[in-house]
């Protein structure tokens, strides 16, 4: 297969090899688990008390402007919208992460797997509405965390432009393929205790 969904967590996995401060480790581990749950369509599990504060706040830039999502219900609606649109499966390339006591910042090339119909709905012109596509877009994120290493929210700023390319059927990563890879990794993931 041309694409490896495990690249989603490569930057966090690499940084965890050298990160020793418990709070920073927990933030990276939390982000890693969060990413795998999100891409696997298991977003409800992100909202456990050990991972996320009671009232998360997301700010997401989009072609229509800035969208503020205040509270668990609004954020869950956002994730369900990704699943409904068929755009929840993504991987990252060239991600750079900086972690600190306040949380982390990241820049990466996001590759989102989508059908021709989803690509058209996202504003792309495609030659085959039944085909499989990959949207590529640079994205910067800042995620604040509390002193227990729980996510407070996300600030997500994608580049205004993206490219779209057709993907061979055998290289296309479906939700089911992502789940098959991530379900065992999620089951074995642990969060460092923070004093």
Secondary structure as UniProt FT lines:
FT   HELIX           5..9
FT   HELIX           10..16
FT   TURN            17..18
FT   HELIX           22..39
FT   TURN            40..41
FT   HELIX           43..47
FT   TURN            49..51
FT   STRAND          52..62
FT   TURN            63..64
FT   STRAND          65..70
FT   HELIX           72..85
FT   STRAND          90..100
FT   TURN            101..102
FT   STRAND          103..115
FT   HELIX           116..121
FT   TURN            122..123
FT   TURN            129..130
FT   STRAND          132..145
FT   TURN            147..148
FT   STRAND          151..158
FT   STRAND          163..167
FT   HELIX           169..171
FT   HELIX           175..188
//
